[in-house]
Amino acid sequence: MPFIKVQSSAASPDRSQVESLLKSLSGKLASHLGKPESYVMTAFEPDVPMTFAGTTDPTCFMEVKSIGTMSASQTKAMSQDFCQQVNAALGVPVERIYIEFANAERSMWGWNGATF
């Protein structure tokens, strides 16, 4: 059930670029966490009114959630990887990207009419 959501004040690139970004993030998230990609979900929200450091220059907020415990080494590697990818895809400087990593309890994540 790993999930990654990208919210950015940057304008949306064309649909094929968005799909490429989401597919790449999906594969990378599965790889970083050692989980099957068949359970990974990705989402992208462009043109979100946002500020960072008191300005409206392009910025990004990402959420990464997964059942289980993400280690400090995993979150560090994911932060570096995902920041670089968003920078390349959207032009948002890496110093204007925040990522929230959240571990989820199995009973707190629903799927297929039940919970994990």
C-alpha positions in Angstrom: 0.0 0.0 0.0 2.8 2.5 -0.4 1.4 5.8 -1.5 3.2 8.9 -2.8 1.4 12.2 -3.5 3.1 15.2 -5.2 1.5 18.6 -4.7 3.2 21.5 -6.4 2.6 25.2 -7.2 4.3 24.5 -10.6 2.2 24.3 -13.7 1.3 20.8 -14.9 3.5 19.5 -17.7 1.7 17.7 -20.5 -0.2 14.5 -19.7 2.5 12.2 -21.0 5.2 13.8 -18.8 2.9 13.5 -15.7 2.2 9.9 -16.4 6.0 9.3 -16.9 6.7 11.0 -13.5 4.0 9.0 -11.7 5.2 5.7 -13.2 8.8 6.4 -12.4 7.9 7.4 -8.8 5.8 4.2 -8.5 8.7 2.0 -9.5 11.2 3.8 -7.3 8.9 3.8 -4.3 8.4 0.0 -4.6 12.1 -0.5 -5.0 13.1 1.7 -2.0 10.6 -0.1 0.2 11.1 -3.6 -1.2 7.3 -3.9 -1.8 5.5 -5.1 -4.9 4.6 -2.3 -7.3 1.2 -3.8 -7.7 0.3 -2.2 -4.3 1.8 1.3 -5.0 -0.4 4.3 -5.7 0.8 7.7 -6.9 -1.0 11.0 -7.3 -0.1 14.4 -8.7 -1.7 17.8 -8.0 -0.3 20.7 -10.0 -1.1 24.4 -9.8 -1.7 24.3 -6.0 -1.5 27.8 -4.4 1.4 27.5 -2.1 4.1 29.5 -0.4 7.6 28.5 0.9 9.9 30.8 2.8 7.4 33.6 2.3 7.3 33.5 -1.5 5.1 32.0 -4.1 8.1 30.8 -6.2 7.6 27.2 -7.4 7.5 24.8 -4.5 6.4 21.2 -3.8 5.1 19.1 -0.9 5.2 15.3 -1.1 3.6 12.7 1.1 5.0 9.2 1.3 3.0 6.6 3.3 3.6 2.9 3.8 2.5 0.1 6.1 5.3 -0.8 8.4 8.4 1.1 9.4 10.5 3.2 7.0 14.1 3.4 8.3 16.1 6.5 8.5 18.4 5.2 5.7 15.3 4.5 3.5 13.8 8.0 4.0 17.1 9.7 3.4 17.6 7.8 0.1 14.0 8.4 -0.9 14.3 12.1 -0.1 17.4 12.5 -2.3 15.9 10.4 -5.2 12.4 12.0 -5.2 13.7 15.6 -4.8 16.0 15.1 -7.8 13.2 13.6 -9.8 10.7 16.4 -9.1 13.3 19.0 -9.8 14.0 17.4 -13.2 10.3 17.0 -14.0 8.9 20.2 -12.7 11.8 22.6 -12.2 11.2 23.0 -8.5 14.5 23.6 -6.7 15.3 20.8 -4.3 15.6 23.3 -1.5 11.9 24.2 -2.0 10.6 20.7 -1.6 9.4 19.1 1.7 8.6 15.4 2.0 6.5 13.9 4.8 7.2 10.2 5.5 4.5 8.5 7.5 4.3 4.9 8.7 0.8 3.4 8.8 -0.6 0.7 11.0 -2.2 -2.2 9.0 -5.6 -1.6 10.7 -5.5 2.0 9.7 -5.3 1.4 5.9 -8.3 0.1 4.0 -8.3 -1.8 0.7 -10.6 -4.1 -1.1 -13.4 -3.7 1.4 -11.2 -4.6 4.4 -7.9 -3.4 6.0 -4.4 -4.8 5.7 
